[in-house]
Amino acid sequence: MYAYVDADDRHHAESLDLLLHHPGPLVVPVLVITEVVYLIGSRLGPDAEVRFLGDLAAGDFTIAPVMAGDWLRIAELVSRYRDLPLGTVDSSVVATAERLRINRIATLDRRHFSIVRPNHIDSFELLP
């Protein structure tokens, strides 16, 4: 998500293309939003942060809350993949995908998400 906002990011074009042309809703765990807002604000400044918040307000993404049952799964994933390390935010992506039975993950972090084995499928299809 950060890459589509930062025009100087080397993954900007492919990230923006995915967001503009993806056929279905883009579900984003709320913890990802928190991380992205922090990165945008600290690296690009408040104007970029405000534009990103406008995208959220426009409904460009479906924001998924962390449900009560997700926290234990997140903790399990953080523990299991501690050597990556797979942190809380990335683990929330996995837990949300499992709960919603999502098979495709939009990420530039191929290293982590190609290793993680979700409960509902053998592996995620990684986009872009």
N, C-alpha and C positions, 0 to 999 in steps of 0.2 A: 504494500500500500504506500509505503514511503516513496518507492521508486516512481510511482505514477505522479506524485506531487513534485518531486525534484527533477526539473528538466535537465540538470547536469548529471544525474545518476546514469550509469552505463546501462541500466535495465529500464530506463524510462519509457522508451518507445514500445517495447514488448509488453510492459505492464499496462501502459495506457491503452494499447490495442486490445488487450484482454478485457479490460474494464469496459471499453466502448462496445465490444462485439460479443461478449459472452451472452448466450441465449437465455440463461435462467437467472434467478436471484443469486446474488453473491452474499452468502452468509458469513458474517464476521463476528467472532467471539468478542465480547466487550473488553476482555483483557488485551486483545490485539489493538483495539482502538486506543486504549490508554497508552500502550507502548508507542504507537505511531504518532499520537499527538505529542508525546514527550520528544520524540526524535525530530519531528517537524519544527516544533517550537524552539528547541535548543540549537538546531542546525540551520534552519531557514528563517526563523523569526516569526513574530506574531501575525504578520499579514498572511503568510502561507498557512499558518495554523487556522486563522479565521476562514480562509477559502476552503480548507479541508472540512472544517466544521459545517460550512455551508453545504458541502456535498452530502454530509451525514443528514443534515436537516432536510435536504431535498429528497431523501429516501433512496439514494443511489445504492445503498447497502441495506441488508437485513441484519440488524444487530442481535446477536444471540447472547442472552444472559448466561452466566455460570449458574447452573441449577445445583441444588443442595447435593445431589448424588454425584455431580461432576467433581467435587472437591476431592473425594476419596480416589477417584480414578486419576485425577491430575497428580495427586501425591504418589500413587502407584507408578505412574509413568515417569515422574521425576526420579523416583528411587530406582526403577528398573533400568533406565537409560542414563544413569548418573555419569557414566564415562564419556558420553557425547560432549557435553552435558545437554540434556533436554530439559529446559527450564519450565517454569509454570506457564508462561504465555504459550509456548509451542505445545505443551501438554494440553492446554485448554482447547487448542485447535483440534487435537486428536480426540479428546473427550466429547467435544461438540459434534464432530463428524460421526463418531460412533453412535451417539444418542440420536442424531437425526438421520443416520444411515446414509451419509454422504460418502461417495467413493472418490471424488476428485478434489484435490487441494490446490489452490493457487498459491505458489510459494517460489521464492528464489533459493530457498534453503534445501537444495536437493540432498545434501549430505545427511541431514537429520531425518527428513521425512521419507527418504528411500530406505532407511534402516528400520524405522518404527513399524511394528506389526500391529495394526488395529484389530479389535475383537471381531468386527463384522465382515471383514474381507481379508484376503491375503496381503495386499499392499495397496497403497493409494496410487491413483493416477495423478501425476504431478503436472500442473499447468504453470506458466505457459510453456 
